[in-house]
Structures are given as C-alpha cells and as structure tokens.
Amino acid sequence: MTINDALRVHVHQLGGPPAAADELDLFATGALASMQLLELITAVEDDFRVRIDERDIQAGRLRSIATIAALISERRPS
C-alpha cells in the first residue's frame, strides 16, 4: 500500500470520501472538519513515525493527501 493509499484510508475513516483525489483540499471542500485534524495528525504520526508541528498546519501542509504524503516522505526515517 502506498503512502497516498494509506492516507486515503485514514481520511475515509474520519468521514471523508473513500476515494479522495490526491489534490482535493480536505478542509475547504468539507471532506474533513477542523475537529478531525487532530485525529488525522495522530494517525499520521503513529503510522508513519513522523512529527507534525503547528508550522506544518499553518503552512497548509495537511490540506490534501498529496501535501501530507510529501511531508511524510521528507521526514520519514530511511
């Protein structure tokens, strides 16, 4: 399973569409509510062993599956 596929599963488990496009803005489109952001962060940090901080949120790095996958790829231990 790719990073994007795993993220898609998380998004769906949080109430988002089952086949969210990689570039879909998860929050602007209403696919996820801001309250689900903490659950998404926790899932990403636990599953991919990366740290997400406030700067990532402010920079929009959690807006779509594509941006989250890029963040994971940059920070994931080799």
C-alpha positions in Angstrom: 0.0 0.0 0.0 1.4 3.4 -0.9 1.5 6.4 1.4 -1.3 8.0 -0.5 -3.5 4.9 -0.3 -2.9 4.7 3.5 -3.8 8.3 3.9 -6.9 7.8 1.8 -8.0 5.1 4.3 -7.4 7.4 7.2 -9.4 10.2 5.6 -12.3 7.8 4.9 -12.2 6.5 8.5 -12.6 10.1 9.6 -15.6 10.6 7.5 -14.1 11.8 4.3 -14.8 10.3 0.8 -13.5 6.8 0.2 -11.6 7.7 -2.9 -10.4 11.3 -2.3 -8.3 12.7 -5.1 -4.7 13.4 -4.1 -5.1 17.1 -4.7 -8.5 17.5 -3.1 -8.4 20.2 -0.4 -9.8 18.1 2.5 -10.9 21.1 4.6 -12.0 23.7 2.0 -14.3 21.1 0.4 -15.7 19.9 3.7 -14.3 16.4 3.2 -13.0 16.8 6.8 -13.9 19.2 9.5 -11.2 21.1 11.5 -12.1 18.9 14.6 -10.9 15.9 12.7 -7.5 17.5 12.1 -6.1 16.3 15.4 -7.2 12.7 14.7 -5.5 12.9 11.3 -2.3 14.2 12.8 -2.3 11.5 15.5 -2.8 8.8 12.9 -0.1 10.1 10.6 2.4 10.5 13.5 1.7 7.0 14.8 1.6 5.1 11.5 4.4 6.9 9.7 6.6 7.8 12.6 6.9 11.4 11.7 6.4 14.6 13.8 3.9 17.2 12.7 4.0 20.6 14.3 2.0 23.8 14.3 4.1 25.3 11.5 3.1 22.4 9.2 -0.6 23.2 9.8 -0.1 26.9 9.3 1.8 26.3 6.1 -1.0 24.2 4.7 1.0 21.0 4.6 -2.0 19.0 5.8 -4.6 20.3 3.2 -4.5 17.3 0.8 -3.4 13.8 0.6 -0.6 14.9 -1.8 0.7 17.5 0.6 0.6 15.1 3.6 2.3 12.4 1.6 5.1 14.9 0.6 5.5 15.8 4.3 5.8 12.2 5.3 8.3 11.4 2.5 10.5 14.3 3.6 10.5 13.3 7.3 10.2 9.5 7.3 13.3 7.8 8.6 15.1 5.8 5.9 
